[in-house]
Amino acid sequence: MFEVIDTFIDTTLQGLGIWGPIIGCLFILIESMIPILPLFVFITLNFLAFGNIFGFILSWLFTIMGCSLSFFLFRKKIQTWWYKRLKSKGLISEKTMDRITKLKFEQLTTIIAIPFTPAFLVNIACGLSKMPYKKFLTSLLIGKAFLVYFWGFIGVSLIDSIKHPIYLLRVLILMVIAYIISKIINKKFRIEE
């Protein structure tokens, strides 16, 4: 089954030419706001089309742009209306929003770095809270680098990843590294202040 998926991606990529990765980049942007799109497929497409380095850079930049757009959409346009609606239905409280706002920089970075974290929920929660954009953006820059690397690596070597559980260990190592880097950056640049 995985070989069929791998062959399908290769065939699709060759059939679309340069339009495949361009469409993939646009879908990465949209995926940050619409959760039904499979991010790992578009990242894999970019890695296959542009190679590991350029594919990584493109996927990373478009993921950050999409998350930032989503953040500002909820912060500037929807925050008051959405928040009142969620609060009136009992789906969210001041206490919850305070917890999100007070998330430590390292915690936010680690949450963003986890490959299976729904990005749109993080973007919405941070946009609705009073979290400073500087903190959100810096967490994105670090966390998404590890997430994009993970999905690009797994996507390109899908069959090997399924056969060898050692790749799960790599995920844990990447999250620990993201946490450590965020601690160092937070201490050096005082992002929490």
ZIWO-V829020 format. One record per backbone hydrogen bond with DSSP energy under -0.5 kcal/mol. CO is the residue of the C=O (numbers start at 0). NH is the residue of the N-H. E is the energy in kcal/mol with one decimal. If there is no record, write none. Layout:
CO&NH&E, CO&NH&E
This chain:
0&4&-2.0, 1&5&-2.5, 2&6&-2.5, 3&7&-2.6, 4&8&-2.4, 5&9&-2.1, 6&10&-2.7, 7&11&-2.7, 8&12&-2.6, 9&13&-2.2, 10&14&-2.3, 11&15&-2.1, 12&16&-1.2, 15&18&-1.4, 16&19&-0.9, 16&20&-0.6, 17&21&-1.5, 18&22&-2.8, 19&23&-2.5, 20&24&-2.6, 21&25&-2.0, 22&26&-2.5, 23&27&-2.1, 24&28&-1.8, 25&29&-2.3, 26&30&-2.9, 27&31&-0.8, 28&31&-0.5, 29&32&-2.2, 29&33&-2.3, 32&34&-0.6, 33&36&-1.2, 36&38&-1.0, 37&40&-0.9, 37&41&-1.1, 38&42&-2.3, 39&43&-2.4, 40&44&-2.2, 41&45&-2.0, 42&46&-2.4, 43&47&-2.7, 44&48&-2.4, 45&49&-2.8, 46&50&-1.4, 49&53&-0.5, 50&54&-1.7, 51&55&-1.4, 52&56&-2.4, 53&57&-2.6, 54&58&-2.2, 55&59&-2.9, 56&60&-2.7, 57&61&-2.6, 58&62&-2.1, 59&63&-2.2, 60&64&-2.6, 61&65&-2.3, 62&66&-2.4, 63&67&-2.5, 64&68&-2.5, 65&69&-2.3, 66&70&-2.5, 67&71&-2.7, 68&72&-2.5, 69&73&-2.1, 70&74&-2.3, 71&75&-3.0, 71&76&-0.7, 72&76&-1.5, 72&77&-1.4, 73&78&-1.2, 77&81&-3.2, 78&82&-2.5, 79&83&-2.2, 80&84&-1.9, 81&85&-2.8, 82&86&-2.6, 83&87&-2.4, 84&88&-1.4, 85&90&-2.4, 85&91&-0.9, 86&89&-1.2, 92&96&-2.1, 93&97&-2.6, 94&98&-2.1, 95&99&-2.1, 96&100&-2.5, 97&101&-2.4, 99&102&-1.2, 103&107&-2.5, 104&108&-2.4, 105&109&-2.3, 106&110&-2.5, 107&111&-2.4, 108&112&-2.0, 109&113&-1.2, 113&116&-1.7, 116&118&-0.8, 117&120&-0.7, 117&121&-1.5, 118&122&-2.8, 119&123&-2.5, 120&124&-2.8, 121&125&-2.6, 122&126&-2.4, 123&127&-2.6, 124&128&-1.5, 125&130&-0.5, 131&135&-1.9, 132&136&-3.5, 133&137&-2.3, 134&138&-2.0, 135&139&-2.2, 136&140&-2.8, 137&141&-1.7, 138&142&-2.9, 139&143&-2.5, 141&145&-1.2, 142&146&-2.0, 143&147&-3.0, 144&148&-1.9, 145&149&-2.5, 146&150&-2.6, 147&151&-2.6, 148&152&-2.7, 149&153&-3.0, 150&154&-2.6, 151&155&-2.1, 152&156&-1.9, 154&157&-0.9, 156&160&-2.4, 157&161&-1.8, 158&162&-1.8, 159&163&-1.8, 162&164&-0.6, 163&166&-1.6, 164&167&-1.5, 164&168&-0.9, 165&169&-1.4, 166&170&-1.4, 167&171&-1.7, 168&172&-2.4, 169&173&-2.7, 170&174&-2.2, 171&175&-2.2, 172&176&-2.5, 173&177&-2.5, 174&178&-2.2, 175&179&-2.5, 176&180&-2.8, 177&181&-2.3, 178&182&-2.0, 179&183&-2.3, 180&184&-2.7, 181&185&-2.5, 182&186&-2.2, 183&187&-2.5, 184&188&-3.0, 185&189&-1.3, 189&192&-0.7
